Amino acid sequence: MTNFVPTPTVPAPDIVRCAYMEIVVTDLARSREFYVDVLGLHVTEEDENAIYLRSLEEFIHHNLVLRKGPVAAVAAFAYRVKSPAEVDAAEAYYRELGCRVERRKEGFTKGVGDSVRVEDPLGFPYEFFYDVDHVERLTQRYDLYSAGELVRLDHFNQVTPDVPKGRKYLEDLGFRVSEDIKDSDGVTYAAWMHRKQTVHDTALTGGNGPRMHHVAFATHEKHNIIQICDKMGALRISDRIERGPGRHGVSNAFYLYILDPDGHRIEIYTQDYYTGDPDNPTITWDVHDNQRRDWWGNPVVPSWYTEASLVLDLDGNPQPVIEREEKSEMAVTIGADGFSYTRPEGAPAEGFKLGAQV
């Protein structure tokens, strides 16, 4: 299936980090209740059509935009670039790739200036910007700090039918791979890719796409995540807890996956590791290793593999979803009991190395 994206002759834009996501929600009041009252994100600005939210440590205008619309979907995966000149670079880069490109000097959302949005080679709506309004960083506003405080936007996760194609495209764009999942036949099921010095700014998960698997916010400690679970239980909305809490093998992070009122998946995430050295090793996991997705060996609920949010084109229409031709993680035969190995048959319990560093 792979049809590799050509590498442009012009330089790729210098991306700093994932910065915000714009999602379409069908009931703005219900979504506000979930993201503000339950999760505790902070409102920067709002009107009858949109709410601009940020996490505790953020100083730019927003990390998440909730925009009212008829179909729940994602309108933009937005990245901040290093300077205004890099917005020019993004426009030139994607035009050479032959992608649809739109530029707005006034920005696509409140609080963000000169921006480029593209329909990228994988079908995702990417945005690149530098100019942005600064707002109060709430780091020392302990009067506002909740027990489950979300402190940073950490990453996106994208579902694509062709992970190798996406990996090559993102590596050309300047992303580096921290971890991936493969099998003995060389099939790649997922890749974690970063610009900032953490495990990922975005990840590619193999499946029917393009779709958005999740957007992740970080907490300071894992007890913040436990508090979110307790709060959701007390509010009698524990049915929105899809998976976790648990510890990932990939990334080593403590995690929780929850669903918003429209079914958009949110990960709450903490305690991954530093990846900033130029020779940081890539960790490759065997798809049959059941500790790759959950360090404790718990099975993954089927919805986590099959359900994801639609993404929009630049006209606001849902992109068509293309089926993955290669086998998915869920389809891999892993034994009659539905579990794969914790360690290969015959391997000693002591000293077994789960991930192979290359």
LUMPABA-976166 format. One record per residue (C-alpha): residue number from 1; residue in one letter; x, y, z. Coordinates in Angstrom, 1 decimal, decimal comma. Layout:
<atoms>
<atom num="NUM" residu="a" X="X" Y="Y" Z="Z"/>
...
</atoms>
This chain:
<atoms>
<atom num="1" residu="m" X="0,0" Y="0,0" Z="0,0"/>
<atom num="2" residu="t" X="2,9" Y="2,3" Z="0,8"/>
<atom num="3" residu="n" X="3,4" Y="5,2" Z="-1,7"/>
<atom num="4" residu="f" X="6,1" Y="7,2" Z="-0,2"/>
<atom num="5" residu="v" X="5,8" Y="11,0" Z="-0,1"/>
<atom num="6" residu="p" X="8,5" Y="12,7" Z="-2,1"/>
<atom num="7" residu="t" X="10,9" Y="14,9" Z="-0,2"/>
<atom num="8" residu="p" X="10,6" Y="18,6" Z="-1,2"/>
<atom num="9" residu="t" X="13,7" Y="20,4" Z="-2,3"/>
<atom num="10" residu="v" X="12,8" Y="23,4" Z="-0,1"/>
<atom num="11" residu="p" X="13,6" Y="23,2" Z="3,7"/>
<atom num="12" residu="a" X="11,0" Y="21,9" Z="6,1"/>
<atom num="13" residu="p" X="9,6" Y="24,4" Z="8,6"/>
<atom num="14" residu="d" X="11,3" Y="24,3" Z="12,0"/>
<atom num="15" residu="i" X="8,6" Y="23,0" Z="14,3"/>
<atom num="16" residu="v" X="8,9" Y="23,6" Z="18,0"/>
<atom num="17" residu="r" X="6,0" Y="21,5" Z="19,4"/>
<atom num="18" residu="c" X="2,4" Y="20,5" Z="19,1"/>
<atom num="19" residu="a" X="0,5" Y="23,6" Z="20,3"/>
<atom num="20" residu="y" X="-3,3" Y="23,2" Z="20,0"/>
<atom num="21" residu="m" X="-6,1" Y="21,2" Z="18,5"/>
<atom num="22" residu="e" X="-9,4" Y="22,5" Z="17,2"/>
<atom num="23" residu="i" X="-12,2" Y="20,1" Z="17,5"/>
<atom num="24" residu="v" X="-15,8" Y="20,4" Z="16,4"/>
<atom num="25" residu="v" X="-18,4" Y="19,5" Z="19,0"/>
<atom num="26" residu="t" X="-22,2" Y="19,2" Z="18,6"/>
<atom num="27" residu="d" X="-23,3" Y="20,6" Z="21,9"/>
<atom num="28" residu="l" X="-21,1" Y="23,5" Z="23,2"/>
<atom num="29" residu="a" X="-22,6" Y="23,6" Z="26,6"/>
<atom num="30" residu="r" X="-22,2" Y="19,9" Z="27,3"/>
<atom num="31" residu="s" X="-18,6" Y="20,1" Z="26,0"/>
<atom num="32" residu="r" X="-17,9" Y="23,1" Z="28,3"/>
<atom num="33" residu="e" X="-19,2" Y="21,2" Z="31,2"/>
<atom num="34" residu="f" X="-16,9" Y="18,3" Z="30,4"/>
<atom num="35" residu="y" X="-13,6" Y="20,1" Z="29,6"/>
<atom num="36" residu="v" X="-14,0" Y="23,0" Z="32,2"/>
<atom num="37" residu="d" X="-16,1" Y="21,6" Z="35,0"/>
<atom num="38" residu="v" X="-14,8" Y="18,0" Z="35,0"/>
<atom num="39" residu="l" X="-11,3" Y="18,3" Z="33,6"/>
<atom num="40" residu="g" X="-10,5" Y="21,8" Z="34,8"/>
<atom num="41" residu="l" X="-9,1" Y="23,3" Z="31,7"/>
<atom num="42" residu="h" X="-9,0" Y="27,1" Z="31,9"/>
<atom num="43" residu="v" X="-11,2" Y="29,4" Z="29,7"/>
<atom num="44" residu="t" X="-9,2" Y="32,1" Z="27,9"/>
<atom num="45" residu="e" X="-12,1" Y="33,3" Z="25,8"/>
<atom num="46" residu="e" X="-15,5" Y="32,2" Z="24,7"/>
<atom num="47" residu="d" X="-18,5" Y="33,2" Z="22,6"/>
<atom num="48" residu="e" X="-21,7" Y="31,5" Z="21,4"/>
<atom num="49" residu="n" X="-19,8" Y="29,5" Z="18,8"/>
<atom num="50" residu="a" X="-16,4" Y="28,6" Z="20,3"/>
<atom num="51" residu="i" X="-14,5" Y="28,1" Z="23,6"/>
<atom num="52" residu="y" X="-10,7" Y="28,7" Z="23,8"/>
<atom num="53" residu="l" X="-9,1" Y="26,6" Z="26,6"/>
<atom num="54" residu="r" X="-5,6" Y="26,3" Z="28,0"/>
<atom num="55" residu="s" X="-3,8" Y="24,2" Z="30,5"/>
<atom num="56" residu="l" X="-2,2" Y="25,5" Z="33,7"/>
<atom num="57" residu="e" X="1,3" Y="26,1" Z="32,5"/>
<atom num="58" residu="e" X="0,5" Y="27,4" Z="29,0"/>
<atom num="59" residu="f" X="1,3" Y="31,1" Z="28,1"/>
<atom num="60" residu="i" X="-0,1" Y="31,1" Z="24,6"/>
<atom num="61" residu="h" X="-3,8" Y="31,8" Z="24,0"/>
<atom num="62" residu="h" X="-5,1" Y="28,3" Z="23,9"/>
<atom num="63" residu="n" X="-4,3" Y="24,5" Z="23,7"/>
<atom num="64" residu="l" X="-7,8" Y="23,4" Z="22,7"/>
<atom num="65" residu="v" X="-10,6" Y="25,1" Z="20,7"/>
<atom num="66" residu="l" X="-14,1" Y="23,7" Z="21,0"/>
<atom num="67" residu="r" X="-16,1" Y="24,9" Z="18,0"/>
<atom num="68" residu="k" X="-19,8" Y="24,3" Z="17,6"/>
<atom num="69" residu="g" X="-20,7" Y="22,4" Z="14,4"/>
<atom num="70" residu="p" X="-23,0" Y="19,7" Z="13,0"/>
<atom num="71" residu="v" X="-20,5" Y="16,8" Z="12,9"/>
<atom num="72" residu="a" X="-18,0" Y="15,9" Z="15,6"/>
<atom num="73" residu="a" X="-14,6" Y="16,0" Z="14,0"/>
<atom num="74" residu="v" X="-11,1" Y="17,6" Z="14,2"/>
<atom num="75" residu="a" X="-10,5" Y="20,8" Z="12,3"/>
<atom num="76" residu="a" X="-6,8" Y="21,3" Z="13,0"/>
<atom num="77" residu="f" X="-3,7" Y="19,7" Z="14,5"/>
<atom num="78" residu="a" X="-1,7" Y="22,9" Z="15,1"/>
<atom num="79" residu="y" X="2,1" Y="23,2" Z="15,6"/>
<atom num="80" residu="r" X="4,0" Y="26,2" Z="16,7"/>
<atom num="81" residu="v" X="7,1" Y="27,0" Z="14,5"/>
<atom num="82" residu="k" X="10,3" Y="28,7" Z="15,6"/>
<atom num="83" residu="s" X="9,9" Y="32,1" Z="13,9"/>
<atom num="84" residu="p" X="7,6" Y="34,0" Z="11,5"/>
<atom num="85" residu="a" X="9,8" Y="33,0" Z="8,6"/>
<atom num="86" residu="e" X="9,0" Y="29,3" Z="9,3"/>
<atom num="87" residu="v" X="5,4" Y="30,0" Z="8,4"/>
<atom num="88" residu="d" X="6,6" Y="31,0" Z="5,0"/>
<atom num="89" residu="a" X="8,7" Y="27,8" Z="4,9"/>
<atom num="90" residu="a" X="5,6" Y="25,7" Z="5,8"/>
<atom num="91" residu="e" X="3,6" Y="27,3" Z="2,9"/>
<atom num="92" residu="a" X="6,4" Y="26,7" Z="0,4"/>
<atom num="93" residu="y" X="7,1" Y="23,1" Z="1,7"/>
<atom num="94" residu="y" X="3,5" Y="21,9" Z="1,3"/>
<atom num="95" residu="r" X="2,9" Y="23,7" Z="-2,0"/>
<atom num="96" residu="e" X="5,9" Y="21,8" Z="-3,4"/>
<atom num="97" residu="l" X="4,4" Y="18,6" Z="-2,0"/>
<atom num="98" residu="g" X="1,2" Y="19,4" Z="-4,1"/>
<atom num="99" residu="c" X="-1,0" Y="19,7" Z="-1,0"/>
<atom num="100" residu="r" X="-3,9" Y="22,0" Z="-0,7"/>
<atom num="101" residu="v" X="-2,7" Y="25,1" Z="1,3"/>
<atom num="102" residu="e" X="-4,6" Y="28,0" Z="2,8"/>
<atom num="103" residu="r" X="-2,9" Y="31,0" Z="4,5"/>
<atom num="104" residu="r" X="-4,6" Y="33,6" Z="6,7"/>
<atom num="105" residu="k" X="-2,6" Y="36,6" Z="8,0"/>
<atom num="106" residu="e" X="-5,3" Y="37,1" Z="10,6"/>
<atom num="107" residu="g" X="-5,2" Y="33,5" Z="11,7"/>
<atom num="108" residu="f" X="-7,9" Y="30,7" Z="11,7"/>
<atom num="109" residu="t" X="-8,8" Y="31,1" Z="15,4"/>
<atom num="110" residu="k" X="-8,9" Y="33,9" Z="17,9"/>
<atom num="111" residu="g" X="-5,5" Y="34,6" Z="19,6"/>
<atom num="112" residu="v" X="-3,4" Y="33,2" Z="16,7"/>
<atom num="113" residu="g" X="-2,0" Y="35,3" Z="13,9"/>
<atom num="114" residu="d" X="-0,5" Y="34,5" Z="10,5"/>
<atom num="115" residu="s" X="-1,1" Y="30,8" Z="9,9"/>
<atom num="116" residu="v" X="-0,9" Y="28,2" Z="7,3"/>
<atom num="117" residu="r" X="-3,3" Y="25,3" Z="7,1"/>
<atom num="118" residu="v" X="-2,8" Y="22,3" Z="4,8"/>
<atom num="119" residu="e" X="-4,4" Y="19,1" Z="3,9"/>
<atom num="120" residu="d" X="-1,3" Y="17,0" Z="4,3"/>
<atom num="121" residu="p" X="-0,2" Y="13,9" Z="2,4"/>
<atom num="122" residu="l" X="-2,0" Y="11,6" Z="4,9"/>
<atom num="123" residu="g" X="-5,2" Y="13,6" Z="4,7"/>
<atom num="124" residu="f" X="-4,9" Y="15,4" Z="8,0"/>
<atom num="125" residu="p" X="-5,6" Y="19,1" Z="8,6"/>
<atom num="126" residu="y" X="-2,2" Y="20,5" Z="9,8"/>
<atom num="127" residu="e" X="-1,7" Y="24,1" Z="10,9"/>
<atom num="128" residu="f" X="1,6" Y="26,0" Z="11,4"/>
<atom num="129" residu="f" X="1,9" Y="29,4" Z="13,2"/>
<atom num="130" residu="y" X="4,2" Y="31,6" Z="15,2"/>
<atom num="131" residu="d" X="2,3" Y="34,8" Z="16,0"/>
<atom num="132" residu="v" X="0,1" Y="34,3" Z="19,1"/>
<atom num="133" residu="d" X="-1,4" Y="36,3" Z="21,9"/>
<atom num="134" residu="h" X="0,3" Y="35,7" Z="25,3"/>
<atom num="135" residu="v" X="-1,9" Y="35,2" Z="28,4"/>
<atom num="136" residu="e" X="-1,3" Y="34,7" Z="32,1"/>
<atom num="137" residu="r" X="0,7" Y="31,6" Z="32,8"/>
<atom num="138" residu="l" X="-1,1" Y="30,1" Z="35,8"/>
<atom num="139" residu="t" X="1,9" Y="28,0" Z="37,2"/>
<atom num="140" residu="q" X="1,8" Y="29,7" Z="40,6"/>
<atom num="141" residu="r" X="-2,0" Y="30,2" Z="40,8"/>
<atom num="142" residu="y" X="-2,3" Y="27,5" Z="43,4"/>
<atom num="143" residu="d" X="-5,7" Y="29,0" Z="44,3"/>
<atom num="144" residu="l" X="-6,8" Y="27,6" Z="40,9"/>
<atom num="145" residu="y" X="-4,9" Y="24,3" Z="41,0"/>
<atom num="146" residu="s" X="-7,2" Y="21,3" Z="41,2"/>
<atom num="147" residu="a" X="-6,4" Y="17,8" Z="42,4"/>
<atom num="148" residu="g" X="-6,5" Y="16,6" Z="38,8"/>
<atom num="149" residu="e" X="-4,9" Y="19,6" Z="37,2"/>
<atom num="150" residu="l" X="-4,0" Y="19,3" Z="33,5"/>
<atom num="151" residu="v" X="-0,7" Y="21,2" Z="33,1"/>
<atom num="152" residu="r" X="0,4" Y="20,8" Z="29,4"/>
<atom num="153" residu="l" X="-0,8" Y="19,7" Z="26,0"/>
<atom num="154" residu="d" X="1,5" Y="16,7" Z="25,4"/>
<atom num="155" residu="h" X="0,7" Y="15,1" Z="22,1"/>
<atom num="156" residu="f" X="-1,7" Y="14,1" Z="19,3"/>
<atom num="157" residu="n" X="-2,3" Y="10,6" Z="18,0"/>
<atom num="158" residu="q" X="-3,3" Y="10,0" Z="14,4"/>
<atom num="159" residu="v" X="-4,8" Y="6,9" Z="12,8"/>
<atom num="160" residu="t" X="-3,6" Y="6,2" Z="9,3"/>
<atom num="161" residu="p" X="-3,8" Y="3,2" Z="7,1"/>
<atom num="162" residu="d" X="-0,1" Y="3,5" Z="6,0"/>
<atom num="163" residu="v" X="2,2" Y="4,0" Z="8,9"/>
<atom num="164" residu="p" X="5,5" Y="3,6" Z="6,9"/>
<atom num="165" residu="k" X="4,3" Y="6,4" Z="4,5"/>
<atom num="166" residu="g" X="3,4" Y="8,6" Z="7,4"/>
<atom num="167" residu="r" X="6,7" Y="7,9" Z="9,2"/>
<atom num="168" residu="k" X="8,8" Y="8,9" Z="6,2"/>
<atom num="169" residu="y" X="6,7" Y="12,0" Z="5,6"/>
<atom num="170" residu="l" X="7,0" Y="13,1" Z="9,3"/>
<atom num="171" residu="e" X="10,8" Y="12,3" Z="9,4"/>
<atom num="172" residu="d" X="11,2" Y="14,5" Z="6,3"/>
<atom num="173" residu="l" X="9,3" Y="17,2" Z="8,2"/>
<atom num="174" residu="g" X="11,9" Y="17,0" Z="11,0"/>
<atom num="175" residu="f" X="10,3" Y="14,6" Z="13,5"/>
<atom num="176" residu="r" X="12,3" Y="11,8" Z="15,1"/>
<atom num="177" residu="v" X="11,1" Y="8,4" Z="16,1"/>
<atom num="178" residu="s" X="11,3" Y="7,5" Z="19,8"/>
<atom num="179" residu="e" X="9,5" Y="4,1" Z="19,7"/>
<atom num="180" residu="d" X="7,7" Y="1,9" Z="17,3"/>
<atom num="181" residu="i" X="5,8" Y="-1,4" Z="17,1"/>
<atom num="182" residu="k" X="6,6" Y="-4,0" Z="14,5"/>
<atom num="183" residu="d" X="6,3" Y="-7,8" Z="13,8"/>
<atom num="184" residu="s" X="8,8" Y="-10,3" Z="12,5"/>
<atom num="185" residu="d" X="7,5" Y="-9,8" Z="9,0"/>
<atom num="186" residu="g" X="8,5" Y="-6,1" Z="9,2"/>
<atom num="187" residu="v" X="4,9" Y="-4,8" Z="9,4"/>
<atom num="188" residu="t" X="4,9" Y="-1,5" Z="11,3"/>
<atom num="189" residu="y" X="1,8" Y="-1,0" Z="13,4"/>
<atom num="190" residu="a" X="2,6" Y="2,3" Z="15,1"/>
<atom num="191" residu="a" X="5,3" Y="5,0" Z="15,5"/>
<atom num="192" residu="w" X="5,9" Y="7,7" Z="18,2"/>
<atom num="193" residu="m" X="7,5" Y="10,8" Z="16,8"/>
<atom num="194" residu="h" X="8,7" Y="14,0" Z="18,5"/>
<atom num="195" residu="r" X="10,0" Y="17,6" Z="18,0"/>
<atom num="196" residu="k" X="10,1" Y="18,6" Z="21,6"/>
<atom num="197" residu="q" X="12,3" Y="16,6" Z="24,0"/>
<atom num="198" residu="t" X="9,7" Y="14,1" Z="25,1"/>
<atom num="199" residu="v" X="8,5" Y="10,7" Z="23,6"/>
<atom num="200" residu="h" X="6,1" Y="12,3" Z="21,1"/>
<atom num="201" residu="d" X="4,4" Y="15,3" Z="19,7"/>
<atom num="202" residu="t" X="2,3" Y="13,0" Z="17,6"/>
<atom num="203" residu="a" X="2,0" Y="9,3" Z="17,0"/>
<atom num="204" residu="l" X="0,9" Y="7,3" Z="14,1"/>
<atom num="205" residu="t" X="-1,4" Y="4,3" Z="14,8"/>
<atom num="206" residu="g" X="-2,2" Y="1,9" Z="12,0"/>
<atom num="207" residu="g" X="-5,9" Y="1,7" Z="11,2"/>
<atom num="208" residu="n" X="-8,6" Y="3,0" Z="9,0"/>
<atom num="209" residu="g" X="-8,0" Y="6,7" Z="8,5"/>
<atom num="210" residu="p" X="-7,3" Y="9,6" Z="8,4"/>
<atom num="211" residu="r" X="-8,8" Y="9,9" Z="11,9"/>
<atom num="212" residu="m" X="-7,8" Y="11,4" Z="15,2"/>
<atom num="213" residu="h" X="-7,2" Y="8,7" Z="17,8"/>
<atom num="214" residu="h" X="-6,7" Y="11,0" Z="20,8"/>
<atom num="215" residu="v" X="-5,3" Y="14,3" Z="22,1"/>
<atom num="216" residu="a" X="-3,3" Y="14,1" Z="25,3"/>
<atom num="217" residu="f" X="-2,8" Y="16,4" Z="28,2"/>
<atom num="218" residu="a" X="-0,2" Y="15,9" Z="30,9"/>
<atom num="219" residu="t" X="-0,5" Y="16,1" Z="34,7"/>
<atom num="220" residu="h" X="2,4" Y="16,5" Z="37,2"/>
<atom num="221" residu="e" X="1,9" Y="13,2" Z="38,9"/>
<atom num="222" residu="k" X="0,0" Y="9,9" Z="38,6"/>
<atom num="223" residu="h" X="-2,1" Y="10,8" Z="41,6"/>
<atom num="224" residu="n" X="-3,7" Y="13,6" Z="39,6"/>
<atom num="225" residu="i" X="-5,0" Y="10,9" Z="37,2"/>
<atom num="226" residu="i" X="-6,4" Y="8,9" Z="40,0"/>
<atom num="227" residu="q" X="-8,2" Y="12,0" Z="41,2"/>
<atom num="228" residu="i" X="-9,8" Y="12,4" Z="37,8"/>
<atom num="229" residu="c" X="-11,1" Y="8,8" Z="38,0"/>
<atom num="230" residu="d" X="-12,5" Y="9,4" Z="41,4"/>
<atom num="231" residu="k" X="-14,1" Y="12,6" Z="40,3"/>
<atom num="232" residu="m" X="-15,7" Y="11,0" Z="37,3"/>
<atom num="233" residu="g" X="-17,0" Y="8,2" Z="39,5"/>
<atom num="234" residu="a" X="-18,5" Y="10,7" Z="42,0"/>
<atom num="235" residu="l" X="-20,2" Y="12,4" Z="39,1"/>
<atom num="236" residu="r" X="-21,6" Y="9,1" Z="37,9"/>
<atom num="237" residu="i" X="-19,9" Y="9,5" Z="34,5"/>
<atom num="238" residu="s" X="-17,4" Y="6,6" Z="34,9"/>
<atom num="239" residu="d" X="-18,9" Y="5,1" Z="31,7"/>
<atom num="240" residu="r" X="-16,8" Y="7,7" Z="29,9"/>
<atom num="241" residu="i" X="-13,6" Y="6,1" Z="31,2"/>
<atom num="242" residu="e" X="-12,7" Y="3,9" Z="28,3"/>
<atom num="243" residu="r" X="-9,3" Y="2,5" Z="29,3"/>
<atom num="244" residu="g" X="-7,0" Y="2,6" Z="32,4"/>
<atom num="245" residu="p" X="-5,6" Y="3,9" Z="34,5"/>
<atom num="246" residu="g" X="-2,5" Y="2,0" Z="33,7"/>
<atom num="247" residu="r" X="1,2" Y="2,2" Z="32,8"/>
<atom num="248" residu="h" X="2,2" Y="2,1" Z="29,1"/>
<atom num="249" residu="g" X="5,2" Y="0,0" Z="28,0"/>
<atom num="250" residu="v" X="5,7" Y="2,3" Z="25,0"/>
<atom num="251" residu="s" X="6,6" Y="5,7" Z="26,5"/>
<atom num="252" residu="n" X="6,6" Y="4,3" Z="30,0"/>
<atom num="253" residu="a" X="3,9" Y="6,9" Z="30,8"/>
<atom num="254" residu="f" X="1,0" Y="6,5" Z="33,3"/>
<atom num="255" residu="y" X="-2,2" Y="6,9" Z="31,4"/>
<atom num="256" residu="l" X="-6,0" Y="7,2" Z="31,3"/>
<atom num="257" residu="y" X="-8,3" Y="7,4" Z="28,3"/>
<atom num="258" residu="i" X="-11,7" Y="9,1" Z="28,6"/>
<atom num="259" residu="l" X="-14,4" Y="10,1" Z="26,1"/>
<atom num="260" residu="d" X="-15,9" Y="13,5" Z="25,8"/>
<atom num="261" residu="p" X="-19,7" Y="13,9" Z="25,1"/>
<atom num="262" residu="d" X="-19,1" Y="13,5" Z="21,3"/>
<atom num="263" residu="g" X="-16,8" Y="10,5" Z="21,7"/>
<atom num="264" residu="h" X="-13,6" Y="12,4" Z="21,1"/>
<atom num="265" residu="r" X="-10,9" Y="10,5" Z="23,0"/>
<atom num="266" residu="i" X="-8,7" Y="12,3" Z="25,5"/>
<atom num="267" residu="e" X="-5,6" Y="10,8" Z="27,1"/>
<atom num="268" residu="i" X="-4,4" Y="12,0" Z="30,5"/>
<atom num="269" residu="y" X="-0,7" Y="11,3" Z="30,6"/>
<atom num="270" residu="t" X="2,3" Y="11,6" Z="32,9"/>
<atom num="271" residu="q" X="5,9" Y="10,4" Z="33,5"/>
<atom num="272" residu="d" X="7,4" Y="9,7" Z="30,1"/>
<atom num="273" residu="y" X="11,1" Y="10,4" Z="29,5"/>
<atom num="274" residu="y" X="13,6" Y="12,7" Z="27,9"/>
<atom num="275" residu="t" X="14,5" Y="12,2" Z="24,3"/>
<atom num="276" residu="g" X="16,6" Y="15,3" Z="23,5"/>
<atom num="277" residu="d" X="20,0" Y="13,8" Z="22,8"/>
<atom num="278" residu="p" X="20,8" Y="13,5" Z="19,0"/>
<atom num="279" residu="d" X="21,6" Y="9,8" Z="19,5"/>
<atom num="280" residu="n" X="18,6" Y="9,0" Z="21,5"/>
<atom num="281" residu="p" X="17,9" Y="5,3" Z="20,7"/>
<atom num="282" residu="t" X="14,7" Y="4,1" Z="19,1"/>
<atom num="283" residu="i" X="12,9" Y="1,4" Z="21,0"/>
<atom num="284" residu="t" X="11,2" Y="-1,2" Z="18,9"/>
<atom num="285" residu="w" X="8,5" Y="-3,4" Z="20,4"/>
<atom num="286" residu="d" X="7,2" Y="-6,7" Z="19,2"/>
<atom num="287" residu="v" X="3,5" Y="-6,5" Z="18,3"/>
<atom num="288" residu="h" X="3,0" Y="-9,8" Z="20,2"/>
<atom num="289" residu="d" X="4,3" Y="-8,4" Z="23,4"/>
<atom num="290" residu="n" X="1,3" Y="-7,6" Z="25,6"/>
<atom num="291" residu="q" X="3,3" Y="-5,2" Z="27,7"/>
<atom num="292" residu="r" X="3,8" Y="-2,8" Z="24,9"/>
<atom num="293" residu="r" X="0,4" Y="-1,1" Z="25,3"/>
<atom num="294" residu="d" X="0,0" Y="-1,8" Z="29,0"/>
<atom num="295" residu="w" X="3,0" Y="-2,5" Z="31,2"/>
<atom num="296" residu="w" X="0,9" Y="-4,6" Z="33,6"/>
<atom num="297" residu="g" X="-0,2" Y="-6,8" Z="30,8"/>
<atom num="298" residu="n" X="-3,9" Y="-5,9" Z="30,8"/>
<atom num="299" residu="p" X="-5,7" Y="-6,4" Z="27,5"/>
<atom num="300" residu="v" X="-6,8" Y="-3,4" Z="25,4"/>
<atom num="301" residu="v" X="-10,5" Y="-2,8" Z="25,0"/>
<atom num="302" residu="p" X="-11,5" Y="-3,3" Z="21,3"/>
<atom num="303" residu="s" X="-13,0" Y="0,2" Z="21,0"/>
<atom num="304" residu="w" X="-9,5" Y="1,7" Z="21,6"/>
<atom num="305" residu="y" X="-8,4" Y="0,0" Z="18,3"/>
<atom num="306" residu="t" X="-11,5" Y="0,6" Z="16,2"/>
<atom num="307" residu="e" X="-13,0" Y="4,0" Z="17,3"/>
<atom num="308" residu="a" X="-11,6" Y="7,4" Z="16,4"/>
<atom num="309" residu="s" X="-12,7" Y="10,9" Z="15,4"/>
<atom num="310" residu="l" X="-13,2" Y="12,1" Z="11,8"/>
<atom num="311" residu="v" X="-11,0" Y="14,8" Z="10,5"/>
<atom num="312" residu="l" X="-12,0" Y="17,7" Z="8,3"/>
<atom num="313" residu="d" X="-10,7" Y="19,1" Z="5,0"/>
<atom num="314" residu="l" X="-10,1" Y="22,8" Z="4,6"/>
<atom num="315" residu="d" X="-13,7" Y="23,3" Z="3,6"/>
<atom num="316" residu="g" X="-15,0" Y="21,8" Z="6,8"/>
<atom num="317" residu="n" X="-16,1" Y="18,5" Z="5,2"/>
<atom num="318" residu="p" X="-15,2" Y="15,1" Z="6,7"/>
<atom num="319" residu="q" X="-12,3" Y="13,4" Z="5,0"/>
<atom num="320" residu="p" X="-13,2" Y="10,0" Z="3,6"/>
<atom num="321" residu="v" X="-11,9" Y="7,1" Z="5,7"/>
<atom num="322" residu="i" X="-9,6" Y="4,6" Z="3,8"/>
<atom num="323" residu="e" X="-9,3" Y="1,1" Z="5,1"/>
<atom num="324" residu="r" X="-6,0" Y="-0,3" Z="6,2"/>
<atom num="325" residu="e" X="-4,8" Y="-3,1" Z="3,9"/>
<atom num="326" residu="e" X="-2,1" Y="-4,5" Z="6,2"/>
<atom num="327" residu="k" X="-3,3" Y="-6,4" Z="9,3"/>
<atom num="328" residu="s" X="-4,1" Y="-4,2" Z="12,3"/>
<atom num="329" residu="e" X="-2,9" Y="-4,8" Z="15,8"/>
<atom num="330" residu="m" X="-6,3" Y="-6,0" Z="16,8"/>
<atom num="331" residu="a" X="-6,3" Y="-8,5" Z="14,0"/>
<atom num="332" residu="v" X="-2,9" Y="-10,0" Z="15,0"/>
<atom num="333" residu="t" X="-3,4" Y="-13,6" Z="16,2"/>
<atom num="334" residu="i" X="-2,2" Y="-13,6" Z="19,8"/>
<atom num="335" residu="g" X="-3,4" Y="-16,9" Z="21,2"/>
<atom num="336" residu="a" X="-6,8" Y="-18,5" Z="22,1"/>
<atom num="337" residu="d" X="-7,1" Y="-16,6" Z="25,4"/>
<atom num="338" residu="g" X="-6,7" Y="-13,2" Z="23,7"/>
<atom num="339" residu="f" X="-3,4" Y="-12,4" Z="25,3"/>
<atom num="340" residu="s" X="0,1" Y="-12,4" Z="23,8"/>
<atom num="341" residu="y" X="3,3" Y="-13,2" Z="25,7"/>
<atom num="342" residu="t" X="4,8" Y="-11,3" Z="28,6"/>
<atom num="343" residu="r" X="8,1" Y="-13,1" Z="27,7"/>
<atom num="344" residu="p" X="8,7" Y="-15,5" Z="24,8"/>
<atom num="345" residu="e" X="8,3" Y="-19,2" Z="25,6"/>
<atom num="346" residu="g" X="11,4" Y="-20,6" Z="27,2"/>
<atom num="347" residu="a" X="12,9" Y="-17,2" Z="28,1"/>
<atom num="348" residu="p" X="14,0" Y="-16,7" Z="31,7"/>
<atom num="349" residu="a" X="11,9" Y="-14,5" Z="33,9"/>
<atom num="350" residu="e" X="15,0" Y="-12,6" Z="35,1"/>
<atom num="351" residu="g" X="16,5" Y="-10,1" Z="32,7"/>
<atom num="352" residu="f" X="14,2" Y="-10,4" Z="29,8"/>
<atom num="353" residu="k" X="14,4" Y="-7,3" Z="27,7"/>
<atom num="354" residu="l" X="11,0" Y="-6,1" Z="26,5"/>
<atom num="355" residu="g" X="12,1" Y="-3,4" Z="24,1"/>
<atom num="356" residu="a" X="15,0" Y="-3,6" Z="21,6"/>
<atom num="357" residu="q" X="17,0" Y="-0,4" Z="21,4"/>
<atom num="358" residu="v" X="18,5" Y="0,4" Z="18,0"/>
</atoms>
